[in-house]
Amino acid sequence: MALSGLAIYKLLPKTNCKECGFPTCLAFAMKLAAKQAELSACPYVSEEAKRALEESAAPPIRLVRIGEGERAVEVGNETVVFRHEKTFVHPPGIFVRLRDDRPPGEIEAEAARVCSYSVERVGLQLRLSGVALECVSQDADTFAAAVEAARRGCGEAPMVLLASSAGLLQPALGHASARPLLGVATAANWEEMAALAKERGCPLVVRGEGDLGSLAEMAGKVKAAGVEDIVLDPGVRTLSGTLALHTALRRLALRHNRREVGYPIIAFPGEVGKDLYCEAIAAAQDIAKYAGVIVLDRFDPAAAYVLLTLRLNIYTDPQKPIQVSPGLYEIGAVKPESPLLVTTNFSLTFFSVSSEVEASGMPAWLLVADAEGLSVLTAWAAGKFDAATIAKAVKQFGVDGKIAHRKIILPGFVASLSGELEDELPGWEVLVGPREAVDIPSFLKTTWS
């Protein structure tokens, strides 16, 4: 049973040192009880108190790791129902399912396509997590050969192995990458599945049939059998049913401290939507609504890009925009005579502007001012991108010593800053550029030339 805030307070040092980030130990205790803080934030809590507080300090949704190394996927450990309350922390792993009734060469080639897929967005490399292998042949040797082929194609990328019995999984584990997610444990086979997962130290999928009560009961049995890392499959395969049960599981874990369902969720959107478009819609819902592992049935680069971008947006801290470091950037083989543009350090703005400058074929300097990660208009409206900020960046990054002219190009949306910036930078000529990044190439070719 989770402890109340007052019960937790009695076990804290009561120094009110504020080093945990809260004004008092009582405030910290209340946040611990609400699962909005971690006990490790208190530097003075005793070992005895740590042991007593272990249950209350544990995350309401267990952190589960799939795979090892730099590509390992960690899911769970979420503390809020809605991202605006704080933030979502661990993005769902997105896998593509391959069936073992295909020739090994095809499996290897498809696994290589999936695991090598990568796309850049706002300076980040987005990629799929790995592959899921399903044993449809019901033959252990065939399944093991398929897993080995996928391993050749994917290397050490995480894997999900799906079969109806532990006997089918056992030989395949010798060919899989480290610490795969095993599945699926059902009411009929959970004992053998739990024994295998415990023996091999792997996380295990526990599947229900739409009844959260029986799902929680089975998860409890699997945990009692020695498996701590559990992933829940509610077993429903409709959009509305999936949404309802995913939401219910998240609320039970976070709002009602029901530890028996405090585990990440796995979703199979390909079993909800029978074509690529329906599957993508179901997967998008799963990303937004609480899935920790998503297993696609189709690999399409365009759909993958959309889903990876959505995942990035949802799992970005809403209180901390993605930003680049302020500074003076060189785009192309710049010379002292090259044009100088200025923008904010919001990542999407930076990469939009820099890519358009690069597309123009004209090397240019790009001065990125510190606007706390806000876009141009937002930063201007908030008073964080003004003439003083731009002038400070010009001096801070030594622009004077790197360019031969004294001209600076403002974003068109903040043309009203021209006069103020000329006052801040005596002797400089302020030019007003286009409002949209897409118009930068034509502006540079006409106005600057």
N, C-alpha and C positions, 0 to 999 in steps of 0.2 A: 504494500500500500504506500503510495507516495505521501511524503510529509507535507504538512501545511507550512505556510510562510513563517508563522510564529515558531513552530517546532524546529524549522531549519535555523532560525535566528538564534535559538538557544544554544546551538552547536557552533556558531560562528565566534570569532575572537572578540567581537564588539569593540573594536578599536576606532571605528569610523574613520579609517585612514584615507578613504576615497581612492586608493590605488586600484580598486576593482572597476573604477569608472562610475560608481554610484555614490551619492552623498553620504549614505549611512549604511551600516551593516543590515539594518532592517529593510531598507529599500533593496539591497542586494538579495536578501533572503526571499523577498516577495517575487523578485525576478526569477530566482532559481525555482521557486514553486510553480511559476507560470511557464517554465521551460524557455525563458527568454534570456538566460545567462548561463555560463558554465562555471562550475566550482573552481576550475583551475585559475580563474581570474583573481581569486583571493590568495595573496602570497603568504598569509599567516595562518591559514586553517590547519589544524592539527591532524596527524595521521589517524587518530581515534575518531575525530569528527568526519574525516574523509570516508572512513569505512561505514560510519553510521549514515552518511548522506549519499552513499553510493547509488541507491535506487532513485533518489530525487535528482541527483546530478546526472544520471544517465540520460542520453538523448531519448526523446519520446519515440523516435523512429530509428531503429538500429542502423548504424553505418555498415554497409556490406561492400566488400571489395571483390571484384572479379578480375582475375589476371594478376600479373606481377610486372614490375618494371615501369618504365615511363608511360606505357600505354594502358596501364591498369585503369579500370573504371571503378570509381567509388560512388555509391548511390545511398540514399537515405539520409539520416541525421538532419532532417528538416524540422523547423521549429514553428513555422507559421502556416496558416491556411491560405492566406493571400499575400502575394509578394510585396504589396505596398505596406504591409505591417512591419516588415523588416527586409527580408530578401529570401529568395530561394538559393540554396547553396550548391548542391551537387546535381549538375545537369544529367538527364537520363542517358544511359548508354543506348546507342542505336545500332542494332545488329541486323544482318540480312540472313534469312534462313535458306539453307541449301539442303536438299534431300539426298539420301545416300543411294537412291536408285538411278542416279546419273553416272556416266563413266567418270573414273577418277581424273582423267585429263580435263574434262569440262569443269569438274568441281574445283580443281586447282586454278584453272584460268579465271573462273568467276570469283573465287576467293581473292585472287590477286587484284582483280578489278575493284572489288569492294574495299579492300584494305589499303590500296594505293590511292584511292580517290581522295582528293584534297582540294579545297578552294580557299582563297584568301578573302577576308572581309575585315575592314577597318584594322588592317595590320595583323590580324589573327589567322592562323591556319585552322580551318574547320575540316573535320574528317569523321567518318563513321567509326564506330568502336571496334567492330570485328564481325565474325560470322557465327551463325547458329547452325549446327548440324542436327538434322532430325533423322532418326532411324525408322524409315518406312518399310524397309526390306524385311525387318524382323530377323535379320541374320547378323550375329555379332561380328563375324569376319568382314562382311561387306561394310558394316558401319565403321569398323576400325580402319579399313582402307580409305573410306571417305574422309574420315577425320585426319588421317595422315596426309591425304592429298590437299585438304584445306590448309593444313599446317604449312605445307610447302608453299602454298600461295600467300598465306598471311603472316608467316613467321611467328613472332611472339605476341601478336595481337590477341586480345582476350577472346574466349570462345564460350558459347552456350551449347551444351550437349543435351539433346532431348530424346528420350527413349521410354518405353513402357515398362522396363524392368532393369534391375541392377545388373543382371547377367548380361544384358546387351551393352550396358555402359562400361563395365569393368575392363574389357580388352581395349576399348577405345581410349581410355584414360592414359594409356601408355604412349599414345601418339598425339595427344592434345597439348596445347600450350599450357603454361602453369595456371593452376587454380581456376579451372573453368566453372561456370555455373551449371549445375546438374539439374535435370528435370525429367519427368515430373513425378512428384510424390502425390499419390491419391489415397483414397480410403482403402483401396485394394492392395497397395504395394508400399505404403509409407514406411513400414518397418525395415524392409530390405534396402529401400532408398536411403533412409536415415543412417543405417549402418554403413553403407558405402560412403556417404558424404562425410560421416565422422571419421572413418578410416583414412580417407584421402584428404581431409581438411578442406573440403570444397563447400561453397554455399549451395543451397538446395531450394528448388521451386516447389512450393506446396500449392496444389490446385484444389479449389472447391467447385461447387456446382451451383453457384448463385446464392448460397445460404451462408451468410457471414458467421453465424453461430457455429456451424459445423467446420467452417474454415478455421476459425479461431481455436476450436477444440483440437483439430488435427495439427495445427502449428504448435500448440502446447505439447502434444505428444512427441512431435519431432524434436522440440527443444529438450524435453525430458529425456530423450534418447541420446542427447549429447551434441546436437547440432545447434549452434548459436546463430549462424548466418543463414537466415531464411528469407526467401522472396515469395510474396503472395500472388497467386493467380486466382482472382474471384471466380473465374470460369464462365463469365457471361460474354457473349460475342455480339452485342448490339450497341449502337452508339449511345442510346439513352440508358441502357442497363449498365454499360461500362462507366459512364459519367456518374450515375447514381452510386454505384458501389465504390468507385475510387474516392468519391467525395465522402462517403460514409466512413470508409477506412481511415482517411486523413483526419476527419473530425473525431472519430473514436480515439485515435492515438493522441491527438493534440489537445482536444477539448475535455476529454473524459479520462485521460491517462490509462487507457486500456492497453496495457503492455502486450497482451496476447495477440494484438493485431498491429503492434508497433514495428512494422517491417516495410521495406520497399515493395513496390508493386510491379509486376511484369504484365505487359500488354502485347496482344497479337493483332494489330490492326488489319492485317491481310485476311484474317478470318471474319472481320467485320465488313470490310469493303471488298467486293468481288472483282474490282478492276483497279487500275493504278490510281485513278482520281479519287475513288471512294476510300481506298487504302490511305492515301495521303491526307484526306480529311480526317479519318479516324486517328491517324498518327499525330496530326496536329492537335487534336483534342487530348490525346494521351500526353503529349508534351506539356500542354497547358494545365492539364488536370491530373497531375500527381503520379504518373508512371515513372518508375525508376529505371526500368529496362524495357525497351521497345524492340520487338522482333518483326521486321518487315519481311514480306514474301517476295517483293520485287525490288530490284535495284535499277533505278533510273537516275542518272546524274542530275537532271533538272529537278525532280522531286526531292532528291537528297539535298540539293542546295537550298531549296525552300525550307525544308524541315530543319536543317542545321542553322539557318539564319533565324528561324523562329525560336529555336532552342537558345541561341545566343541572346536574343532580345529578352526572352522571359527570364533567363538566369543571369542577367546583368543586374547588379544592385541598382534599384531605382533611385537611390539617394547618392549614387556615385557614378556619374556618366563615364563611359569609356573615353579615355583621353590619351593624347600623346604628350611627350615632354616638350615644353616651350623651348624655342631656340630658332636658329637661322639654318634652314635646310637648303641644300643644293639639289636642284632638279635638272639633271643633264650636265653637260660639260660647261658649267657657268664661267663667265668672265666678269671682270669688274664692270663692264658695260651692260651686262644682262639686267632685265627688268626685276624690280623688287615688288612682290605682292605681300599683303599681310592678311592673316586670318586668325581664328581662335584655335584652341587646342582640343576641341571636340573631335574625336577620332573620325567620325563619318564626314565631318566638314573637311578635315585635313586631307583624307584620302580622296575625297571627291575633287577637291581643288588640285591636289598634286597630280592626280591621274589625268586631269584635263590639261594641265600645263605640260605634262609629258607628251600627251597626244598632240599638242600644238607643234611639237618639233623644235620649239624655241627654248633653250636653256633659261632658267630663271631662278632667282632667289625667292624663298618663301619664308617670311618671318611669322613665326607662330607665337602669339602672345598668350600669356597665362590668363584664361578666362574661367578657370575652375571647371574645365571640361564642358562648357556650355556652347551651344551653337551661336552663330553671329547675332541673329536677332534676339535670341533669348538673353545672351550675355549683355547686349546693348541695353535691353529693357531693364535688366537687373543692375545696371551700372557697373558691370564688370569688364566691359569692352568699350573703353572711351579713349579720348585723345591722350590722357595722361598714361593710361596703360600701354598704349602703342608706343608713345615716346619713350617710356621706361624700357620697353623691350628693345627698341632701336639702340639705346645706350648700353643696356645690359649685355647684349650679344655682339657688340662691336661692329655694328653694320657700317659705320663710317669708314672703318679701315678696310672694308672688303669690297665696296662698290665705288665706282669712279663718278657716278652721277648723284644727284640729290633729288630723286623722284621716288615716290612710294604710291602704290596702287591700293586704294581702299575697296572693300566689298561694296557693291552698289547699294545694298540695303541700308548702309550707314553713311550715305553721302553727306548727311547733315553734320558729320564730324569734321568735314574738310577744313573749315575755318579754324576750329579749335585746334586741330592737329598742326596747322601752319603756325599758330601761336606757340605751340609746344616745341615745334621743330623749326626755329628760324632759319631761313635760307633754303628750306625744302619746298619742292613743288608736290602738291597732293593731287593725284589723279583719281577719278572715280571709275572703278571697273564695273563689269556687268553684275547684275543681281544674281544670276544663276551660274553655277560652275560650268555648265555645258557651253556657255557663250565665251568662255575665257580664250579658247584658241583663236576665234575670229577677232576678238578684241586685241590680242597681242599682235596678230598679223597686220591689223589695220592701224590701230591707234599708236602702238609702240613703234612699229616700223616707220 
